[in-house]
Amino acid sequence: MRALTGGYSADAEVVRHLEDRTRGFHRLEEHWPASKLYPALLTHIGEISALLETNRSDELRRRLAVVAGESAVLSAWFAWELGDRRRAEEQVRLVGVAAKQAGDVAPAACMTGYQTYMTGGNHAVGVALASSAIERLGYADLATRAWLLARKGEESALLGDKQGALEAIREAEDVYSAANINARPWTCFLDQARFASLTLSVYSRVREEDRAIDASQRVAAKLGPDTETKKLCVVQADMALAYYRLGDVAEAVRHAQTSLEATTAMAAPLGWGRLDQVINEFSGSRVPAATQFRTEYLASRPKTEPPSLL
């Protein structure tokens, strides 16, 4: 794009096209593996960078900086999924620079939210990162805040902090009720099914059985044939864990199988991580279906792990 733009400055139409394309990348992320989208996304970021170098309009530069940050958070996520620590760290820095130039705290808060998944299982750090992102964001975007609160709830539950988990997820539910998930590109994934699965994840882990049952019913009501493949990786694993803890092993295995199929298709580390937790639960079962699934899972799970960015 540098050769293409030369001394050309972007006009409002070009910037609007880049904004729309950025949203498109975030939506496609739910359907296609990172390996398919990553090269095109890097080209897209290069085009934005070239225009930032040549454009002199303050307002258009601000919009370009915003779209650079919105694109870089996804690029950092893809790099992490693909095991490229150097590029992931590079894109994390780009998010910070772009957010500062644009005066836009939301991309930086989103990036910190993504980093809660990149701790190598250190849940204390996950809670600290989520708390930092929530404080940094404030109420600048309600959908992002709801997601960050839910992530704090998940990490708190995994840490064994039941009170902290419940406080976070209840606030997340309150905030989500007023949120617009289309306000920023990265929250397009946070539809009612995915948000319900976040509440399910927390309530099942802290053994709030009635709330877990309610959340599982809300998830089931929102899933359908058009549900995005990447969403199924996590949502179905959360359903499997909840059903197992509720004592329905057959349903747990059914949901785990669907998660495994989606996770394999998407090569999604987040899916593998969730399924690892399901398998840990299944290890205590003597039910043949659970034993068989555990054997199948261990034979298909990748041996490599995504890098920790601590």
C-alpha positions as a Markdown table, in Angstrom:
| # | Residue | x | y | z |
|---|---|---|---|---|
| 1 | Met | 0.0 | 0.0 | 0.0 |
| 2 | Arg | 2.9 | 2.4 | 0.5 |
| 3 | Ala | 3.7 | 2.2 | -3.2 |
| 4 | Leu | 0.0 | 2.6 | -4.0 |
| 5 | Thr | -0.5 | 5.6 | -1.8 |
| 6 | Gly | 2.7 | 7.5 | -2.5 |
| 7 | Gly | 1.9 | 11.0 | -1.5 |
| 8 | Tyr | -1.8 | 10.4 | -1.5 |
| 9 | Ser | -3.9 | 11.5 | 1.5 |
| 10 | Ala | -7.0 | 9.6 | 2.5 |
| 11 | Asp | -10.3 | 11.2 | 2.2 |
| 12 | Ala | -13.4 | 10.5 | 4.3 |
| 13 | Glu | -14.6 | 7.8 | 1.9 |
| 14 | Val | -11.3 | 5.9 | 2.0 |
| 15 | Val | -11.3 | 6.0 | 5.8 |
| 16 | Arg | -14.9 | 4.8 | 6.0 |
| 17 | His | -13.9 | 1.9 | 3.8 |
| 18 | Leu | -11.1 | 1.0 | 6.1 |
| 19 | Glu | -13.4 | 1.2 | 9.1 |
| 20 | Asp | -15.9 | -1.1 | 7.4 |
| 21 | Arg | -13.1 | -3.5 | 6.5 |
| 22 | Thr | -11.9 | -3.6 | 10.1 |
| 23 | Arg | -15.3 | -4.5 | 11.3 |
| 24 | Gly | -15.4 | -7.2 | 8.6 |
| 25 | Phe | -12.1 | -8.8 | 9.9 |
| 26 | His | -13.5 | -8.9 | 13.4 |
| 27 | Arg | -16.7 | -10.6 | 12.1 |
| 28 | Leu | -14.8 | -13.1 | 9.9 |
| 29 | Glu | -12.7 | -14.1 | 12.9 |
| 30 | Glu | -15.7 | -15.9 | 14.2 |
| 31 | His | -15.9 | -18.1 | 11.1 |
| 32 | Trp | -12.3 | -18.5 | 9.7 |
| 33 | Pro | -9.1 | -19.8 | 11.4 |
| 34 | Ala | -6.5 | -17.2 | 12.2 |
| 35 | Ser | -4.1 | -18.7 | 9.7 |
| 36 | Lys | -6.5 | -17.8 | 6.8 |
| 37 | Leu | -7.1 | -14.1 | 7.9 |
| 38 | Tyr | -3.8 | -13.1 | 9.4 |
| 39 | Pro | -1.8 | -12.3 | 6.2 |
| 40 | Ala | -4.7 | -10.1 | 4.9 |
| 41 | Leu | -5.0 | -8.4 | 8.2 |
| 42 | Leu | -1.3 | -7.5 | 8.3 |
| 43 | Thr | -1.7 | -6.0 | 4.8 |
| 44 | His | -4.7 | -4.0 | 6.0 |
| 45 | Ile | -2.7 | -2.6 | 8.9 |
| 46 | Gly | 0.2 | -1.7 | 6.5 |
| 47 | Glu | -2.3 | 0.3 | 4.4 |
| 48 | Ile | -3.5 | 2.2 | 7.4 |
| 49 | Ser | 0.0 | 2.9 | 8.6 |
| 50 | Ala | 0.9 | 4.3 | 5.1 |
| 51 | Leu | -2.1 | 6.6 | 5.1 |
| 52 | Leu | -1.2 | 7.8 | 8.7 |
| 53 | Glu | 2.2 | 8.9 | 7.4 |
| 54 | Thr | 0.8 | 10.9 | 4.5 |
| 55 | Asn | -2.5 | 12.3 | 5.8 |
| 56 | Arg | -2.6 | 15.8 | 7.4 |
| 57 | Ser | -6.3 | 16.2 | 8.3 |
| 58 | Asp | -6.5 | 16.0 | 12.1 |
| 59 | Glu | -9.9 | 14.4 | 12.1 |
| 60 | Leu | -9.1 | 11.8 | 9.5 |
| 61 | Arg | -5.8 | 11.0 | 11.2 |
| 62 | Arg | -7.7 | 10.4 | 14.5 |
| 63 | Arg | -10.1 | 8.1 | 12.7 |
| 64 | Leu | -7.2 | 6.3 | 11.1 |
| 65 | Ala | -5.4 | 5.9 | 14.4 |
| 66 | Val | -8.7 | 4.5 | 15.9 |
| 67 | Val | -8.9 | 1.9 | 13.1 |
| 68 | Ala | -5.2 | 1.1 | 13.5 |
| 69 | Gly | -5.8 | 0.2 | 17.1 |
| 70 | Glu | -9.0 | -1.7 | 16.4 |
| 71 | Ser | -7.1 | -3.8 | 13.8 |
| 72 | Ala | -4.0 | -4.3 | 15.9 |
| 73 | Val | -5.9 | -5.9 | 18.8 |
| 74 | Leu | -7.1 | -8.6 | 16.4 |
| 75 | Ser | -3.7 | -9.0 | 14.8 |
| 76 | Ala | -2.1 | -9.5 | 18.2 |
| 77 | Trp | -4.7 | -12.1 | 19.0 |
| 78 | Phe | -4.1 | -13.9 | 15.7 |
| 79 | Ala | -0.3 | -13.8 | 16.3 |
| 80 | Trp | -0.8 | -15.3 | 19.8 |
| 81 | Glu | -3.1 | -18.0 | 18.4 |
| 82 | Leu | -0.5 | -18.9 | 15.8 |
| 83 | Gly | 2.3 | -19.1 | 18.4 |
| 84 | Asp | 4.2 | -16.0 | 17.1 |
| 85 | Arg | 5.2 | -14.3 | 20.4 |
| 86 | Arg | 7.4 | -11.6 | 18.7 |
| 87 | Arg | 4.7 | -10.4 | 16.4 |
| 88 | Ala | 2.1 | -10.6 | 19.1 |
| 89 | Glu | 4.2 | -8.3 | 21.4 |
| 90 | Glu | 4.8 | -6.0 | 18.4 |
| 91 | Gln | 1.1 | -5.7 | 17.8 |
| 92 | Val | 0.4 | -5.1 | 21.5 |
| 93 | Arg | 2.8 | -2.1 | 21.4 |
| 94 | Leu | 1.1 | -0.9 | 18.2 |
| 95 | Val | -2.3 | -0.9 | 20.0 |
| 96 | Gly | -0.8 | 1.3 | 22.7 |
| 97 | Val | 0.6 | 3.8 | 20.3 |
| 98 | Ala | -2.5 | 4.0 | 18.2 |
| 99 | Ala | -4.8 | 4.4 | 21.3 |
| 100 | Lys | -2.6 | 7.2 | 22.5 |
| 101 | Gln | -2.6 | 9.0 | 19.1 |
| 102 | Ala | -6.4 | 8.6 | 18.8 |
| 103 | Gly | -7.1 | 9.5 | 22.5 |
| 104 | Asp | -9.1 | 6.3 | 22.5 |
| 105 | Val | -8.8 | 4.1 | 25.7 |
| 106 | Ala | -11.0 | 1.3 | 24.5 |
| 107 | Pro | -8.6 | -0.5 | 22.2 |
| 108 | Ala | -5.9 | -0.6 | 24.9 |
| 109 | Ala | -8.5 | -1.9 | 27.4 |
| 110 | Cys | -9.6 | -4.5 | 24.9 |
| 111 | Met | -6.0 | -5.6 | 24.4 |
| 112 | Thr | -5.5 | -6.0 | 28.1 |
| 113 | Gly | -8.7 | -8.1 | 28.1 |
| 114 | Tyr | -7.2 | -10.3 | 25.4 |
| 115 | Gln | -4.0 | -10.7 | 27.5 |
| 116 | Thr | -6.1 | -12.3 | 30.3 |
| 117 | Tyr | -6.1 | -15.3 | 28.0 |
| 118 | Met | -2.4 | -15.1 | 27.5 |
| 119 | Thr | -1.1 | -15.7 | 31.0 |
| 120 | Gly | -0.2 | -19.4 | 30.7 |
| 121 | Gly | -2.9 | -20.3 | 33.3 |
| 122 | Asn | -1.8 | -17.7 | 35.9 |
| 123 | His | -5.3 | -16.7 | 37.1 |
| 124 | Ala | -4.0 | -14.2 | 39.7 |
| 125 | Val | -2.4 | -12.3 | 36.8 |
| 126 | Gly | -5.6 | -12.7 | 34.8 |
| 127 | Val | -7.7 | -11.1 | 37.5 |
| 128 | Ala | -5.2 | -8.3 | 37.9 |
| 129 | Leu | -5.2 | -7.6 | 34.1 |
| 130 | Ala | -9.0 | -7.6 | 33.9 |
| 131 | Ser | -9.2 | -5.2 | 36.9 |
| 132 | Ser | -6.6 | -2.9 | 35.3 |
| 133 | Ala | -8.5 | -2.9 | 32.0 |
| 134 | Ile | -11.8 | -2.2 | 33.7 |
| 135 | Glu | -10.3 | 0.7 | 35.6 |
| 136 | Arg | -8.6 | 2.1 | 32.5 |
| 137 | Leu | -11.8 | 1.8 | 30.3 |
| 138 | Gly | -14.3 | 3.3 | 32.8 |
| 139 | Tyr | -17.6 | 3.5 | 31.1 |
| 140 | Ala | -16.2 | 4.5 | 27.7 |
| 141 | Asp | -17.8 | 1.4 | 26.1 |
| 142 | Leu | -20.4 | -0.7 | 28.0 |
| 143 | Ala | -20.1 | -3.9 | 25.9 |
| 144 | Thr | -16.3 | -3.9 | 26.4 |
| 145 | Arg | -16.8 | -3.2 | 30.1 |
| 146 | Ala | -19.3 | -6.1 | 30.4 |
| 147 | Trp | -16.9 | -8.5 | 28.7 |
| 148 | Leu | -14.0 | -7.4 | 30.9 |
| 149 | Leu | -16.1 | -7.8 | 34.1 |
| 150 | Ala | -17.1 | -11.3 | 32.9 |
| 151 | Arg | -13.5 | -12.2 | 32.3 |
| 152 | Lys | -12.6 | -11.0 | 35.8 |
| 153 | Gly | -15.4 | -13.2 | 37.0 |
| 154 | Glu | -14.1 | -16.2 | 35.1 |
| 155 | Glu | -10.5 | -15.7 | 36.3 |
| 156 | Ser | -11.6 | -15.1 | 39.9 |
| 157 | Ala | -13.7 | -18.3 | 39.8 |
| 158 | Leu | -10.7 | -20.3 | 38.5 |
| 159 | Leu | -8.6 | -18.7 | 41.2 |
| 160 | Gly | -11.1 | -19.9 | 43.9 |
| 161 | Asp | -12.4 | -16.5 | 44.8 |
| 162 | Lys | -16.1 | -17.1 | 44.8 |
| 163 | Gln | -17.1 | -13.7 | 46.2 |
| 164 | Gly | -15.0 | -11.9 | 43.7 |
| 165 | Ala | -16.3 | -14.0 | 40.8 |
| 166 | Leu | -20.0 | -13.4 | 41.8 |
| 167 | Glu | -19.5 | -9.7 | 42.3 |
| 168 | Ala | -17.8 | -9.3 | 38.9 |
| 169 | Ile | -20.4 | -11.4 | 36.9 |
| 170 | Arg | -23.4 | -9.7 | 38.5 |
| 171 | Glu | -22.0 | -6.3 | 37.6 |
| 172 | Ala | -21.3 | -7.6 | 34.1 |
| 173 | Glu | -24.9 | -8.7 | 33.8 |
| 174 | Asp | -26.1 | -5.3 | 34.8 |
| 175 | Val | -23.8 | -3.5 | 32.4 |
| 176 | Tyr | -24.6 | -5.8 | 29.5 |
| 177 | Ser | -28.3 | -5.1 | 29.7 |
| 178 | Ala | -27.5 | -1.5 | 28.5 |
| 179 | Ala | -24.6 | -2.3 | 26.1 |
| 180 | Asn | -24.4 | -2.0 | 22.4 |
| 181 | Ile | -22.3 | -4.9 | 21.1 |
| 182 | Asn | -21.9 | -3.2 | 17.7 |
| 183 | Ala | -20.3 | 0.0 | 19.1 |
| 184 | Arg | -16.8 | -1.4 | 18.7 |
| 185 | Pro | -15.6 | -4.0 | 16.2 |
| 186 | Trp | -14.2 | -6.4 | 18.8 |
| 187 | Thr | -17.5 | -6.8 | 20.8 |
| 188 | Cys | -19.5 | -8.1 | 17.8 |
| 189 | Phe | -18.8 | -11.6 | 19.2 |
| 190 | Leu | -20.6 | -10.8 | 22.5 |
| 191 | Asp | -24.1 | -11.8 | 21.5 |
| 192 | Gln | -26.6 | -13.1 | 24.0 |
| 193 | Ala | -25.4 | -16.7 | 23.5 |
| 194 | Arg | -21.8 | -15.8 | 24.2 |
| 195 | Phe | -22.5 | -13.6 | 27.1 |
| 196 | Ala | -24.8 | -16.2 | 28.6 |
| 197 | Ser | -21.9 | -18.7 | 28.3 |
| 198 | Leu | -19.7 | -16.4 | 30.2 |
| 199 | Thr | -22.2 | -16.3 | 33.1 |
| 200 | Leu | -22.5 | -20.1 | 32.8 |
| 201 | Ser | -18.8 | -20.4 | 33.0 |
| 202 | Val | -18.7 | -18.4 | 36.2 |
| 203 | Tyr | -21.7 | -19.9 | 37.9 |
| 204 | Ser | -20.8 | -23.5 | 37.2 |
| 205 | Arg | -17.3 | -23.0 | 38.5 |
| 206 | Val | -18.4 | -21.5 | 41.8 |
| 207 | Arg | -21.1 | -24.2 | 42.1 |
| 208 | Glu | -24.1 | -21.9 | 41.9 |
| 209 | Glu | -26.3 | -24.6 | 40.6 |
| 210 | Asp | -29.6 | -22.8 | 40.1 |
| 211 | Arg | -27.9 | -19.9 | 38.3 |
| 212 | Ala | -25.9 | -22.3 | 36.2 |
| 213 | Ile | -29.1 | -24.1 | 35.1 |
| 214 | Asp | -30.7 | -20.8 | 34.2 |
| 215 | Ala | -27.6 | -19.7 | 32.2 |
| 216 | Ser | -27.4 | -23.1 | 30.4 |
| 217 | Gln | -31.0 | -22.7 | 29.3 |
| 218 | Arg | -30.3 | -19.2 | 28.0 |
| 219 | Val | -27.3 | -20.5 | 26.1 |
| 220 | Ala | -29.3 | -23.3 | 24.5 |
| 221 | Ala | -32.1 | -21.0 | 23.5 |
| 222 | Lys | -29.7 | -18.7 | 21.6 |
| 223 | Leu | -27.7 | -21.4 | 19.8 |
| 224 | Gly | -28.7 | -22.4 | 16.3 |
| 225 | Pro | -27.5 | -23.6 | 12.9 |
| 226 | Asp | -26.0 | -20.2 | 12.1 |
| 227 | Thr | -24.0 | -19.9 | 15.3 |
| 228 | Glu | -20.4 | -19.0 | 14.4 |
| 229 | Thr | -17.9 | -21.9 | 14.5 |
| 230 | Lys | -15.5 | -20.2 | 16.8 |
| 231 | Lys | -18.2 | -19.3 | 19.2 |
| 232 | Leu | -19.1 | -23.0 | 19.4 |
| 233 | Cys | -15.5 | -23.9 | 20.6 |
| 234 | Val | -16.0 | -22.0 | 23.9 |
| 235 | Val | -19.8 | -22.1 | 24.3 |
| 236 | Gln | -20.1 | -25.8 | 23.9 |
| 237 | Ala | -17.2 | -26.5 | 26.2 |
| 238 | Asp | -18.8 | -24.3 | 28.9 |
| 239 | Met | -22.0 | -26.3 | 28.4 |
| 240 | Ala | -20.2 | -29.6 | 28.7 |
| 241 | Leu | -18.5 | -28.5 | 32.0 |
| 242 | Ala | -21.8 | -27.3 | 33.4 |
| 243 | Tyr | -23.8 | -30.4 | 32.5 |
| 244 | Tyr | -21.0 | -32.6 | 33.9 |
| 245 | Arg | -21.2 | -30.8 | 37.2 |
| 246 | Leu | -25.0 | -31.1 | 37.2 |
| 247 | Gly | -24.6 | -34.8 | 36.8 |
| 248 | Asp | -25.7 | -35.3 | 33.2 |
| 249 | Val | -22.7 | -37.0 | 31.7 |
| 250 | Ala | -24.4 | -37.9 | 28.4 |
| 251 | Glu | -25.2 | -34.3 | 27.7 |
| 252 | Ala | -21.8 | -33.2 | 28.8 |
| 253 | Val | -20.1 | -35.5 | 26.3 |
| 254 | Arg | -22.5 | -34.4 | 23.6 |
| 255 | His | -21.5 | -30.8 | 24.1 |
| 256 | Ala | -17.8 | -31.6 | 24.5 |
| 257 | Gln | -17.9 | -33.4 | 21.1 |
| 258 | Thr | -19.4 | -30.4 | 19.4 |
| 259 | Ser | -16.8 | -28.2 | 21.0 |
| 260 | Leu | -14.0 | -30.5 | 19.9 |
| 261 | Glu | -15.2 | -30.5 | 16.3 |
| 262 | Ala | -15.4 | -26.7 | 16.2 |
| 263 | Thr | -12.0 | -26.3 | 18.0 |
| 264 | Thr | -10.3 | -28.7 | 15.6 |
| 265 | Ala | -11.8 | -26.9 | 12.6 |
| 266 | Met | -10.7 | -23.5 | 13.9 |
| 267 | Ala | -7.4 | -24.5 | 15.4 |
| 268 | Ala | -8.5 | -22.3 | 18.3 |
| 269 | Pro | -6.2 | -22.3 | 21.4 |
| 270 | Leu | -9.1 | -20.9 | 23.5 |
| 271 | Gly | -11.2 | -23.9 | 22.6 |
| 272 | Trp | -8.4 | -26.3 | 23.5 |
| 273 | Gly | -8.0 | -24.5 | 26.9 |
| 274 | Arg | -11.6 | -24.8 | 27.7 |
| 275 | Leu | -11.7 | -28.5 | 26.7 |
| 276 | Asp | -8.7 | -29.2 | 28.9 |
| 277 | Gln | -10.8 | -28.1 | 31.8 |
| 278 | Val | -13.6 | -30.4 | 30.7 |
| 279 | Ile | -11.2 | -33.3 | 30.3 |
| 280 | Asn | -9.9 | -32.7 | 33.8 |
| 281 | Glu | -13.5 | -33.1 | 35.1 |
| 282 | Phe | -14.1 | -36.2 | 32.9 |
| 283 | Ser | -11.0 | -37.8 | 34.4 |
| 284 | Gly | -12.9 | -38.7 | 37.5 |
| 285 | Ser | -15.7 | -40.4 | 35.6 |
| 286 | Arg | -16.1 | -44.1 | 34.9 |
| 287 | Val | -18.9 | -43.6 | 32.5 |
| 288 | Pro | -17.8 | -45.2 | 29.2 |
| 289 | Ala | -18.9 | -42.3 | 27.0 |
| 290 | Ala | -16.7 | -39.9 | 29.1 |
| 291 | Thr | -13.8 | -42.3 | 29.1 |
| 292 | Gln | -14.0 | -42.7 | 25.3 |
| 293 | Phe | -14.2 | -39.0 | 24.7 |
| 294 | Arg | -11.2 | -38.4 | 26.9 |
| 295 | Thr | -9.2 | -40.9 | 24.9 |
| 296 | Glu | -10.3 | -39.3 | 21.6 |
| 297 | Tyr | -9.5 | -35.8 | 22.9 |
| 298 | Leu | -6.0 | -36.7 | 24.1 |
| 299 | Ala | -5.2 | -38.3 | 20.8 |
| 300 | Ser | -6.2 | -35.1 | 18.8 |
| 301 | Arg | -5.1 | -32.3 | 21.0 |
| 302 | Pro | -2.1 | -30.3 | 19.7 |
| 303 | Lys | 1.1 | -30.7 | 21.8 |
| 304 | Thr | 2.2 | -27.1 | 21.5 |
| 305 | Glu | 0.8 | -24.3 | 23.6 |
| 306 | Pro | 0.3 | -20.6 | 22.6 |
| 307 | Pro | 3.0 | -18.3 | 24.2 |
| 308 | Ser | 2.5 | -16.6 | 27.5 |
| 309 | Leu | 2.9 | -12.8 | 27.2 |
| 310 | Leu | 3.7 | -12.2 | 30.8 |
